[in-house]
């Protein structure tokens, strides 16, 4: 596992674009939105990449929230051509362990319950489902006066 830095910015943008496209196909993400999020991940040292045995960067994950005792991991993505090799499991396990080694007492992972493959993998590396959340966005069709 390697921290994302300025030298990996373009790759991280490609990975985040793929993540957004796969996970939120109904939502539009502008290039500016992706670039801003990637820059924050780099600046805050929250983005990480997994390097395979050949030295290629093949997967990403990020710390998306922290409290004094806990950390939340999300933005786990492996490009389709690299999937099925265990890279996402490796980066999630390594990032989770790094957070625990840094003093966190718990680590949680946001995942898509509709993806049985990833959920099976995350269970295998030690995560257990403890809760389910739903994100709701409200909008008003009424004009503001």
N, C-alpha and C positions, 0 to 999 in steps of 0.2 A: 504494500500500500504506500502510495506517495501523495503528499499534499499537492493540491492544484496550485499552480503559480502562473505568473505572466506567460511563461513559455508554453503552458498547456491551455491557454485561454481559448484558442480557436477550437481545439478538440472538446473542451468542456462545453462550449456553446453548441457544438454539433450534438453532443450527448444530451444536453438539456433540451434542445429542440426535439430530438427523438423521444425523450421522456414525455414531453408535453403533448406531442402528436399521438403517442401510444395511449397515454392515460386520460387525456382530455380532448378527444377528437372533435367534440362539438364546440370547443372554445378556440378563439383566435389569440395567438401570442405573437406580438410584433417582434421584429429583430431587436428593437430597442429594449423591450421587456426582457428578452433573453440575455442581452448584453449586460443590462443593469444587474440582473440576478447573479450572473456569473462573476461580475466584478465584485459584488458583495461577498460571494463565497470565497473568492481569492483574498480580498482585503481582510476579511474576518477569520481567515484560515479555517473555514468550515467545509470546504470541498475536498474530496479525495478521489484518487484514481487507482485502479488495480493494474499492475504490470504482470503480464504472463511470463512464462519461462523464456520465451523468445525476446522479451524486452518490450513488447508492444503494450500500449495502454489500452485496455479492453473493457473497462467497466468503471462506473462512478457511483458514489454515494455521498451524502452530505449530512452534517449535523444541522438540523433546522430549528431546533429550540433547545434551550438549556435552562435549568434552574440550579440552585446551589448543589442539589443532590442527584438530579436526573438529567438525562439527555434524550433527545428524540432524533431518530435517523429517518431520512426519507430521500427522495430523488435518486433512488436506486435504479440504474439503467445499464443495460448491456446491449450494444447494437445487435440486430437480428443475426448477422453473420457470425457473431461470437457466442451466441447463446448455446446453452446445453453443455458448457464446459465447466460449470461450477464457479464462474468468476463472480457473479453477484453474491453467492453464498460466501465466498472468500472475503470479499471486501466488507460485507455486512458483519461477518464474524470478527474480522480484524479491527474494524472501526469500533464495534461494540466493546471489544476487549480493551482497546486503547482508551476508550472513555472510562471504563471501569478502573483500569490501571491508573488513570489520572485522578481518581478519587470519587467518581460518581458511584452512587449506590444502586442505581437502576438505569436501565437503558430501554427505551421503547422504540418500536418500529412502526411506521405507518405503511400499510400495505393494502392492496386491493383484494377484498374478500372474494371477488369474482374470479380471481386467478389462482386456481388450485395448485398449479406447479410452484409458484413462488411461495405460497403459504406452506406447502409441504416442506420446501427447502428451509424456510425460516424456522419451522417447528424442529426440523432435524438439527439445526445449529443452536437450539436452546430457547427460542422464543415461544411463548404461549399466548393464545388469545385471551385477553383479559377484559376487553371492552370493544364496543363497536360505536363508531361515530358517523354522523351524517352531516354533510355540509350543505347548507341551504342558502341560496342567494335570493333575497327579496328585491323586487323592483316594482316601481309604481308606474302605472300607465297614465296617471293623472298628471296634468301639467301643473307645475308649481306657479303660484301667483304671487 
